[in-house]
């Protein structure tokens, strides 16, 4: 009987150790992801409005937005078919308005142009 209790106590201790290690690992991952989010939030972004020719519906807007999101450094996109524009927020260390316009043109089939003063 004493051996059974010893085995049960050892098993419980091992289980507690495993659960504790898993909890610590999850807490560490959570802290790391929070640090990444804070760093991203503190990183400077810029916004630009690109002219897009040929959009006439929500499907066109979706195609342009999808293409823009493929550019590394793009953090937000909102296309407007009525205005013929797409507003893009991006990390200037990773992308330029010209690059974003080029990718939109290539991937969506709609001609996108960066404003002349974006150089």
N, C-alpha and C positions, 0 to 999 in steps of 0.2 A: 504494500500500500504506500509506503514511504517513497519508493522508487517511482510510482505513478505520479505522485504529487511533484516530485523533483522534475520529472519529464514535462509535466504540464507547466510548471513555473518557468523552465528553460524555454519551452515553446512560446509562452506568452512574452517573455523578455525578448526573444528573437523577433517576434511579430511586432512588438512595440518599436524595436530598433529599426526595422524595415519601414514601418509607417513613418517614423520620425525622419528618417533619411529622405523618403519620398516627399514629405512635407517641406523639409529644408530645401530640397532641389527645386520644388515648385515655387517657393518663396524667392529663391535666388533668381529664377527665370523671370518672375514677376518684377522684381527690382530692376533687372537688366532691361526689360521691355519698357518700363517706366522711364529709365534713364535715356533710352533711345528716343522715346516720344518727346521728352523735354528738350533734348538736343535738337531734334527736328523742328520743334516749335520755336526755338530760339534762333534757328538758322534763317538768315535773310532770304526772302523770296521776292520776286517781282511779278507784276501783272502786265499783260499786253493784250490788246485787242487786234486780232488778225482779220483781214477782209477775206471772205470766202465766197467764191462765185459759183452759182448753180444750185444752192440749197433751196428747196421749196416745201419741205415737210419735216415731220418729226423723225422719219427714218433717215433723212439726209443729216439732220442734226446728230442723230445717234452714230452714224458712220463717221462723221467728223470728230465727235468726242472720243470715240473708240480709237481712232487713229492717233489723236493727240496724246492720249493716255499711254501709248506705247513708247513715247519718248521718255527716257530716263531723266528724272528731275522735274517732270510735270506733276504738280500736286492737286490741281483743280482745273476743270474744264466746263464751260457752259456755252453751247452753240445756240445761235438764234437765226433761224431761217428767214424770218421777216426782215431782219436788219442786214442779213448777209455777213454776219460776224461770228467770231468765236473768241470768248474771253478765256485766257489761259493764265494760271498762276504757276510759276516755275522757279526752280533753283538756278540762278544765273551761273553758278559754278559747274552745273551739269548740262545746261541746255541754253540755246539762244532762240530768239524769235524766228530767225531765218531757218534754223534746224527744225523747229516745230512746224513751220509752214511747209517746208520741204517734205516732211514725213506725212503731214495731212494730205498734201497733193498726191504723193505716191501711193499711200495706203487707202485713201477714201475715194479717190477719183474726182474730188472737187478741188479747184485751184485755190490755194491759200496764199496770201501775201502778207509779209510782215510790213509794218509801217516804215516809211523811209527813214525816220529818225531813230530807229531801233539799233542802228549800228554802233 
